[in-house]
Amino acid sequence: MSMDDATAATACDTDVLVIGAGPAGLTAATYLARFHRRTVVVDAGTSRARWIPTSHNCPGFPFGVTGTGLLAKLREQAERYGITVTPGRIVSLDKDGECFVARDEQGRSWQARYVLLATGIVDRMPAIDGDIESAVAAGRVRLCAVCDGYEASDERIAVLGPVDVAVRHAAFLRTFSRNVSVLPSDDAAADADTLDCATRARVPVLARPARLSHADDVLRAEFADGARRDFDTLYPVLGGDAQSQLALALGARGDDNDELKVDDHMQTRVDGLYAIGDIVSALNQISVAMGHAAIAATAIHNRLPPNWREQADLQPAAARAPPADEPARVERGVQ
């Protein structure tokens, strides 16, 4: 740690600004708080985890956990160590010397030495007659085959999307069901390799549906010729919009979907700007997002100047005492 780095860290209002309070952002905030780092969390309230009816592959929950329930537990854990989640949508992020400056829609601003982006992606949802949220809650529409393909075992499954993408996802889902079909989302013709994959996986490619509806505990596809097919589960693979605009505007690199590329410490190519969770080009899983958070938070802590326990000005107020339900240890002299 150079003298310049130490000076820059203390010149900024706070050590770390975490943008986003989904599983990645809240986990990172807990780590940083437990490192006694001054941490601010700003969240727009749009974590895609809130869509999860019940997750059964999230470690530590043998009977499953709802997305909102998981977010509540993660927030409670962070708050025990002094984290406050401020509602707000950050609309600009700039660099002012060695500090980042973020501003939200209301004109409020925050200044931090490091920024941790955990803004995720927004799924592109299919047009379905009826309430899409109720269809997701009922398990008729599912968004992650890796997460909940098991729960769709032996169901009648449809995969909706561009035919080449949908066929690959349908082949993956054949692990869970013998009855998997593809519903093209457009009229593009499948190439030979895609058709060969569908044939080998025994996945029929149906016509593009004219209408999709959710009622009576089924997902119904209606076709231009008047035919109908009922399914138990629909997996839309229409892509998602990475919420990476703040990073890209500063010069970070993204992949073809604008999901951010990072190094082994989760840092983008913009020095001091880190990214974790689904916004990163990687496997979109809660467990992966939490791993990202641990790596990034530890890397940031190690880059900041030492915050030895007697240096109160380098620690948040909450760091000066343990959480209320944890007794303070009696200080012992060093022999």
N, C-alpha and C positions, 0 to 999 in steps of 0.2 A: 504494500500500500504506500504510494508516494504521498508527499506532502500536498501536492496539487489535488489528488483524489480525496484526501481527508478534508481539505478546505472546501472542495466542491460539494461534498456530502453534507457538511454542516451549513453551507450557504443556502441549500434548498429547504423549503418548508418542512418536507417530510422525506423519509428514506425511499419509500416505495408506494406507488399508486397502482392498485389492482383495479383493472377495468373489467367488470363482470363478476357476478356472484353465483355462478353455477357450481357444479362439483369441483372443477379445476380452480376457479378463483377463490372459493371458500377454503379449500384445502391449503392453497398457497398462503392465504391470509393467516390461517392457524399456525402454519410453520413460522411465518415471519414474526407473528406476535410472540411465539414461544422462543424466538431468537432475540426477543426484546428490541425489535426494530419498529420504528415509527411508520405505521402503515395506514393508508387510507383506502377504502373500498367504495367504488361507485358502481351502481348496478341499475340497468334499465328494466329489470324484471321480466326478461324474455328468454330465460334459459330453456333450451329444448328439453331438458330433463323433466320439466313440468308436464310434458305430454305423456310420460310413462305411467300406464295404469298400475302395473305392478312389475318390478324387476326381480327376477329370480336368479340372475347371474352376477349380482353385485355382491362382492365378498362380504361375509359377516352377517348376512340376513337369510338364514336357512328357510324362513317362511315367506320371503319376499319383502319388498318395500316399495311403496308408491314413490313416484318422482317427487311429488310435493313433500312427502314425508321425509325423504332423503335430504332434500334441500333444507327442510326445517331443522333436522338433526345437525347438519353441517354448519348451519348458521348459528345454532345454539352453542356448538363447540367453539366456533370462532369468537363468539361474544363472551364466552367465559374468560377469554384472555384479552379482553378489552377492545376487540374489533367492533366497530360500528359500520353497518352497511348503509351508505347514503343513497337514496333513490335518485336517479338521474341518468340521462343519456349523454355521453361525451360526444361532442360533434366536431371538435378540433383538437389536434395534438401537435405541438410545436416544440422546437428546441431553443432555449434561451441560455446561451452559454453552456454550462455543464448541467443545467436543470431542464427537465421536460415541463411544459406548461399545458395543461388540459383544461378545456372549457366545455360546459354543458349547455343544453338548450335554454336554460334560464339565465345564462351569462355568468354563472359561478365559475371560479377557476381554482385549480390546484397545481402546486408546484412540487416536483419530486425528482430525486436523483435518478431513480430507476422506475420504469413502467413495465407492468406485467399485464399483457393483453389476454383476457380469457372471455372473449366476446362471442365465440362459437360460430355456428352457421344457422341459417333459417331454412327449414325444409320447404321444398315446393310441393304443395299439397294438391291432390287431384280434385277435380270438380265433381262433387257427389251431391245428389239430391238428398236433402236432410242435413242434419247437424254433423259436421265433420268431427267435432270434438266428442260427440256421443259415440260415433263410430270407432274412434280411437279408444275411448274408455271401455267400450264393449269388446275390444279385441278384434273387431271386424276389419279395421285398418291398422296395420302394424308398420313401423318405420325402420326396424333394425333386425334383419334376419339373424345376424350373429347373436344379438341379445335374446331374442325370444322365438327363434325357429323351433326350439324344443316345445314351447307351448302350442305351436301349430301342428304338432305331430299328428299325422293321419287325417288332417283336415283337407278340405277342398280348397286349394290355394291358387290364387291368381297373382301374377306379377305384371304390373302396369308400368310401361316406360318405352323409350326407344328400343326397337326390337333387338338390336345387338346387345344392349345393356341388360334388357329384361331376360333374354335367354340365358346369359351367364348367371344372373341371380337365380333364375328358376332351376338351373342345373345344381347350384349350391343347395337350394331348398329340397331337392330330391333326397337328401340325407334324412329329411323329416317326414316326407309324405310321398306316396306313390301317385298322388293326384295333384299335379302342378301344371298350370297352363299359363301361357303368355298372352297378355292383352296389349297389343301395340298402341302407343299413345299418338302415333302419327301414321302417315301412309307410306313411309319410306320402305323400300323393299329390303329384305334381309339378304346379306351376301352369302356365298356358298359356305364359308367357314361357320357362320352363325347357324345356317340350316343344318349343317353336319352336326354341330354341337347339340341342337335341339333333338335331332334324330337319335343320337347316341344316348342322350339323357331321357329319351321317351317323353319329351315335353311338347305338347301340341301348341302351335302358334295360331291363335284364333284371329278373327277379323278385328279391326279397330272398333271398339264399342261406341255406339251412338249416345248412350246414356248409362250412367252409373247411379245406383240408389242404394240406400241403407234403410231397411225396414224389416220388421218381423225376424230379427236376429240373423239376417242373411245379407250378403252384399250381392246385389243383382246387376248383371251386365246385360244390356239390351242392344241389339244390333240392327243395322239398317234394313235387313231383310225380315225383321219382326221376330227373329229368334231371341231366346233368353237363356242365360246361364246363371245359376246361383252358386255362390262361393261362401265358404266359412270365413276366409281371411283374404284380404287384399294387401299386397306389398307394393306400394308405389315406389318406383326408382326413377324419379323425375329430377333428381339432383337437389342441390341446396345452394344457397347464396352465402358465401363466407363473409363474415362481418370484419373484414380486414382492411377497410378503406383507410383507417387512421394510420396503420403501419405502412401501407403501400405509398401513401402520400409523403411519408418521410424517407422513402427509398428502400423499404424492405422488399424482399423477393417473394413471389408467390408461384404456385404451380398453375396448371391450366384452368383450375377452378378458383384461383386467387387464394387458396389456402397457403399459409405462410411456411416458408422453408427456414429451418433453424439449425443451429449447431448442436453439439452434444450436451451443451448446457442450456438449451432451449432459447438461446439468444438469436435474434434476427441479425441481418447484416448491418443494422443500425445499432451502434454501440449503446448499450444501456437499455435497449428495448427488447423485452422477452415476450414469448408467446407460448401459450399452453392450451391443452384441450382440443376441441374439435376444429378450432381455427387453424390448427397446425396440420400439415399434410401427413397424416398418419391414420392408424386404425381408430375409428371413433367409438371409444368405449369409456365408461366411467372409470374403470380401473386404470386405463391408460392415462386419462386426464389427471387422475390423482398422482400417478407416477411422474408425469410432466411437472406437476405442481411442486413435488418434493425436490426434484432436480433443480428447477429454476429458483425456488426460494433459497435453497442452500447455496447455489452459485452466487446469488445476489448478496446474501449475508457475508459470504467470504470475500466479496469485492468491496464491501463497505468498510470504513475504518473501524478498528476495534471499539466496541462499546462496553468497556470494562464496567463492572457492576457499580463502582463508585462514581461513574461519570453520568450523573442524573440527566444532564442536558442532552445526552445522546440516546436516551431511552424514553419511551412513551410513559405517560403517567401510570398506566395500568401495569407497567413492568416493575414498579417500585414496591409492589406487594403481590403475593400469590392470589389466585381467585379466592373468593370469600369462603368456599367450602373446603379449602386446603389450608391446613395450619402452617404458619410460617415456621421455618426451621430456626433454631437458636444458633446465632452466629458463633462460630468457634475460631479462636486465634490459630494462626499457622505456627506450628512448632518449628 
